[in-house]
């Protein structure tokens, strides 16, 4: 039965509406008794524990792009796309052990602020500019489009209307409540997201016997070659083991260790221990998406391949419509909405922080705390409006998930280079940081444009030169590193007081220093996480 002209039963419609109003109320009420200072609005009063940090890191990362895109990728190629999930665990270890201690001890509010302390104000300004662009075009714009297309398929709501509804609800509690509202709602949405994804996966597995599949052998016979393998030697989709091994750390360090949208949760930790354990907790949660987001796409290929055909983006909607009963379908749809809202809210709050703290407060140092909050709110509104306009162009991309990775591969090399050598090499200079950021950004933009599909679907660098985007990211990082080292050695070294407390004396220092804190040693938990991921790779090699 349709509801109000939409392709959706009344009970599912009621659940979705109740969820949207409920999450809006929770977000706004979570800060109702707090005076909205800058530290509370942008950093939740530095009060977050490791559980909240880990859940928020996961929720702000997983978006509708992941839910739809990873299922589609599982349908097309298989578990190999899960490398973006399991490899993230290793970069979360890097965040925990090498970056988080500096971020917390120096009480920084934004990642560009760290670059100013380590290098100079120009490095801070340029990184803020790059971070806002990344949030606008990747985190918000593409997420809005992905969510809107899914809702159009499910409920018959046109894309523009979906974008408006989602934008208003998410923007409301983010603009009003700041980071505390974002993180509280993210914790709720993480539970819903994981629960809904597990339900779809279980129902898909239970449906296999109805399609004549009763054993693992029968299941594998219906699959494409290597569809259950995480480790490929074939580089046809740019995810051969060497491409992943060389290219993912570039994207991973940029995304998990230097992106304001993600790391802002770590900056809001109540203690250094929480700042380090939170990312490791998120790393353990990142084990799940391969099984609850990618695997359903593989199963969808087996049982609904004839129905879905070449339109892989339909695999998740088809699984939900065919397998999930009325009522639960509304909860699953709310889970999709949860993922979308989490990502957008995280990016909006980070943009507000970057603009108010890294741009306005530096141009006008006398700006009051209350004025910064006000400016942050208005900048979030402006970014949301721009992202809404950009999101309507999403149909220009054949694969949203791959487009997001390719945009990231263009932005990541310069930022990863500057942060990595800034933390591990005391000789790195401010002139080198600025030169590398500007040069690397220009090189990445040029590579993205040159590798953009032409009318025939041909990519110059990927298809013509045989260098897929992951290898492009690695090679550009090598070039950026050469630029950073060359300029650093040609310019005067930074004074000792400029790098003290901001740079490790040696990469081994973080691993060998005596643990004096309370609670579990993060290095032991990091070792357990690495061992877990290593065993999983061996099992699905």
Secondary structure, DSSP 8 states (H G I E B T S, - for coil): --BTTBSS-HHHHHHHHHHHHHHHHHHHHTTTTS---HHHHHHGGG-B-HHHHHHHHHHHH--HHHHHHHHHHHHHT-GGGGHHHHHHHHHHHHIIIIIHHHHHHTT-SSHHHHHHHHT-HHHHHHHHHHHHHHIIIIIIIIHHHHHHHHHHHHH---HHHHHHHHHHHHHHHHHHHHHHHHHHHHHHHHHHHHHHHHHHHHHHHHTGGGGT--SHHHHHHTS-TTTT-S-BS--TTS-BHHHHHHHHHHHHIIIIII-HHHHHHHHTBSSHHHHHHHHHHHHHHTTHHIIIIIHHHHHHHHHHHHHHTT-GGGHHHHHHHHHS-TTHHHHHHHHHHHHHHHHHHHHHHHHHHIIIIIIIHHHSTT--HHHHHHHHHHHHHHHHHHHHHHHTTGGG-S-HHHHHHHHHHHHHHHHHHHHHHHHH-TT--HHHHHHHHHHHHHHHHHHHHHTS--TT---IIIIIS---HHHHHHHHHHHHHHHHHHHHHHS----HHHHTTTS-SSTTHHHHS---SSSS-HHHHHHHHHHHHHHHHHHT-
